[in-house]
Amino acid sequence: MRISSNTFRRDFIKLCGLSALPFFMPENVFAIQKQETKEEIKNKKPLLNFISDGLLLSPAEYLQKLDEINKKSEIEPDFYGNGGATKRLEDAFVKITGKEKAIFLPTGTMANQLAIKLLNKDNTKALVPENSHIYRDEADAAQSVHNKRLIGLGKGKPFFTLKDLQETLAYYDNEEVFKSGLGVVAIENPIRRADASTIPIENIKEISKFCKEKGYQLHLDGARLHIAAAYTGVSIAEYATNFDTVYISLYKHLNATNGAILCGKADIIDKVAHQIKIYGGTSFQNWSATAVALHSLNDVEEKWKNIIKVADYLVVELNKIPEIKISKIENGTNIYNLVLDKNISLKKLADFLRIDDNILVGRANAEKVIKLMVNESLLSRKPSEIVDAWKKAIINVKK
Ligand SMILES: Cc1ncc(COP(=O)(O)O)c(C=O)c1O
């Protein structure tokens, strides 16, 4: 059976269940409620989505992408993660991060958890951001599987500071009688729960210096680290030099179906393959994900420079439409706040954009702010065409 892009997206929308979206889904996923029919999709333009970090490829498009990659240079399979496209991807990440070694894992959750487990050695406490994926979205794996006690830092703030870390350490030192060790601290950057904003590099450097002095290991959940690097101008290698291990996702801005890379010193990374196996994560072949991520890596920096240029242009041009107000987020990356004039129905606007121009917009939060996410799908059209599509949609929904 052939799965068309539109069927895929329609089913994806249904599966997401608008009212019950788990957090790890692009936050405000779908504003459109109406399920378009084939006839209604007049427009065969490539999808421009404002709801994710990547292209949101349908299975058909993904197969096409693999075919293109394979035609350029035959994809070599890996065998239980060894060799082929997977090894090439790991080598590429060693170069990018400047770390000694890199290893593919099936998920970022596993990368975070194994990094914490291995870096922490026999210590039980791990200090992690309270708003992080590690703390809130990994189903208490640290506690229930790895015998590590996660302690949340910086509650209510986008990121914790060195002072927060020191105060928390002092608190546990003073208030607990039977001491147990702390071996690892983690940081997430960009911060998903703070609208993908970044932590200033000075802040990271301070924490890193302190951790080194005290002998604590430092892990980075950099699921979207390329996006942070593109917006801040701090290179991935510069970020990475502050950490003992760094995880980067393969399926967000790198468009693979799944997967993660964990980079670090050889003494840690060499232990990871065995850990993946004992937790049941060693899959026979992974090339279908790693070949696509490797392909995306080729021009990821160039692409994000262009995405930012187009996004800056859109902020200026769309703000000239009286019914639209787009603002940037402090320390922000690829998420922008969009507020519509109260007379504009988001549902109508989203339906119009989707059906007429194949543009996908997210839903609004309780404060009526729509989180506009940009990604490489922006590069599929002329920037002026994107502005025209919004102008046309606003005129039509005002009628
Ligand atoms: C910041 C962050 N870390 C880790 C993960 C986990 O990745 P995975 O879905 O591969 O387990 C996610 C996924 O959404 C994430 O946003």
The ligand as a Tripos MOL2 file, in Angstrom:
@<TRIPOS>MOLECULE
LIG
   16    16     1     0     0
SMALL
NO_CHARGES

@<TRIPOS>ATOM
      1 C1         15.7010   18.0790   24.9850 C.3       1 LIG1
      2 C2         15.4080   16.6480   24.6670 C.ar      1 LIG1
      3 N1         16.1840   15.6970   25.1650 N.ar      1 LIG1
      4 C3         15.9750   14.3950   24.9170 C.ar      1 LIG1
      5 C4         14.9350   13.9900   24.1190 C.ar      1 LIG1
      6 C5         14.7010   12.5130   23.9310 C.3       1 LIG1
      7 O1         14.8760   12.0370   22.6760 O.3       1 LIG1
      8 P1         14.2680   10.6310   22.2300 P.3       1 LIG1
      9 O2         12.8730   10.8810   21.7940 O.co2     1 LIG1
     10 O3         15.1840   10.2260   21.1120 O.co2     1 LIG1
     11 O4         14.3470    9.7070   23.3910 O.co2     1 LIG1
     12 C6         14.0840   14.9480   23.5640 C.ar      1 LIG1
     13 C7         12.9580   14.5460   22.7170 C.2       1 LIG1
     14 O5         12.0170   15.2230   22.4750 O.2       1 LIG1
     15 C8         14.3210   16.3230   23.8530 C.ar      1 LIG1
     16 O6         13.5230   17.2950   23.3810 O.3       1 LIG1
@<TRIPOS>BOND
     1     1     2 1
     2     2     3 ar
     3     2    15 ar
     4     3     4 ar
     5     4     5 ar
     6     5     6 1
     7     5    12 ar
     8     6     7 1
     9     7     8 1
    10     8     9 2
    11     8    10 1
    12     8    11 1
    13    12    13 1
    14    12    15 ar
    15    13    14 2
    16    15    16 1
@<TRIPOS>SUBSTRUCTURE
     1 LIG1         1 GROUP 0 **** ****
